[in-house]
């Protein structure tokens, strides 16, 4: 693998770490709204978490995604960029050819498929840690020896091992189908708007977008992607949170039907506001971290190899 290809993976790692630091508190609120009960609305959820768990409650489960989502983002951006170059070579005869809309869509789809293999266990552990102190009013504690409201897992490693021991590989990849249905179209609606807006707001004559263009385009892309992905994100969150205290859902379709029957159509849009709001700063941080670190590495490579 060439240094140029490796730089994409390294820059993706930086972008992923930046996005976790910025977005985790709102991600916790989003997960509680989607998979928990009794919050009512976003503000009530924020106040309840703060009142019961203080500021630390918003950062619950952050250590694992900080370490793992950086790797996850590294794979996503690395695969996306290298797929674009491969498509440039195959379709246009030049790896540096400016990608067309079809190129971006195909590269986004490939990145979405590959990312799910890494992202499903990461999201499952994160959500289990975020949800384990949530009180389940409908929980039948006879189903599990654990009492709702008290921690089940001591940390990310313990959570991963516990799920693996009790539920096997299938448990670790619980919600994978829903995540696939969320991420493949989600990444298309992530990279395509970013590419479009970045090109649109970058002044004519500029070789590469400036930080302001990257920040704005990344934020808009994130808001669009996360906003439209909310219905399937709700299903994924519920499937992955399921099993902390009891098992309610048999699969994607059962989760959709039960959620609809119990809470109506509006349940699939629960958290859409916090998803869209959270999508802007996290994606801005992601793309800024990626583009600026990539630019720095390329500049350093040029200086050391004149």
Rosetta blueprint (number, residue, H / E / L):
1 X L
2 X L
3 X H
4 X H
5 X H
6 X H
7 X H
8 X H
9 X H
10 X H
11 X H
12 X H
13 X H
14 X H
15 X H
16 X H
17 X H
18 X H
19 X H
20 X H
21 X H
22 X H
23 X H
24 X H
25 X H
26 X H
27 X H
28 X H
29 X H
30 X H
31 X H
32 X H
33 X H
34 X H
35 X H
36 X L
37 X L
38 X L
39 X L
40 X L
41 X L
42 X H
43 X H
44 X H
45 X H
46 X H
47 X H
48 X H
49 X H
50 X H
51 X H
52 X H
53 X H
54 X L
55 X H
56 X H
57 X H
58 X H
59 X H
60 X L
61 X L
62 X H
63 X H
64 X H
65 X H
66 X H
67 X H
68 X H
69 X H
70 X H
71 X H
72 X H
73 X H
74 X H
75 X H
76 X H
77 X H
78 X H
79 X H
80 X H
81 X H
82 X H
83 X H
84 X H
85 X H
86 X H
87 X H
88 X H
89 X H
90 X H
91 X H
92 X H
93 X L
94 X L
95 X L
96 X L
97 X L
98 X L
99 X L
100 X L
101 X H
102 X H
103 X H
104 X H
105 X H
106 X H
107 X H
108 X H
109 X H
110 X H
111 X H
112 X H
113 X H
114 X H
115 X H
116 X H
117 X H
118 X H
119 X H
120 X H
121 X H
122 X H
123 X H
124 X H
125 X H
126 X H
127 X H
128 X H
129 X H
130 X H
131 X H
132 X L
133 X L
134 X L
135 X L
136 X L
137 X L
138 X L
139 X L
140 X L
141 X L
142 X L
143 X L
144 X L
145 X L
146 X L
147 X L
148 X L
149 X L
150 X L
151 X L
152 X L
153 X L
154 X L
155 X L
156 X H
157 X H
158 X H
159 X H
160 X H
161 X H
162 X H
163 X H
164 X H
165 X H
166 X H
167 X H
168 X H
169 X H
170 X H
171 X H
172 X H
173 X L
174 X L
175 X L
176 X H
177 X H
178 X H
179 X H
180 X H
181 X H
182 X H
183 X H
184 X H
185 X H
186 X H
187 X H
188 X H
189 X H
190 X H
191 X H
192 X H
193 X H
194 X H
195 X H
196 X H
197 X H
198 X H
199 X H
200 X H
201 X H
202 X L
203 X L
204 X L
205 X L
206 X L
207 X L
208 X L
209 X L
210 X L
211 X H
212 X H
213 X H
214 X H
215 X H
216 X H
217 X H
218 X H
219 X H
220 X H
221 X H
222 X H
223 X H
224 X H
225 X H
226 X H
227 X H
228 X H
229 X H
230 X H
231 X H
232 X H
233 X H
234 X H
235 X H
236 X H
237 X H
238 X H
239 X H
240 X H
241 X H
242 X L
243 X L
244 X L
245 X L
246 X L
247 X L
248 X L
249 X L
250 X L
251 X L
252 X H
253 X H
254 X H
255 X H
256 X H
257 X H
258 X H
259 X H
260 X H
261 X H
262 X H
263 X H
264 X L
265 X H
266 X H
267 X H
268 X H
269 X H
270 X L
271 X L
272 X H
273 X H
274 X H
275 X H
276 X H
277 X H
278 X H
279 X H
280 X H
281 X H
282 X H
283 X H
284 X H
285 X H
286 X H
287 X H
288 X H
289 X H
290 X H
291 X H
292 X H
293 X H
294 X H
295 X H
296 X H
297 X H
298 X H
299 X H
300 X H
301 X H
302 X H
303 X H
304 X H
305 X L
306 X L
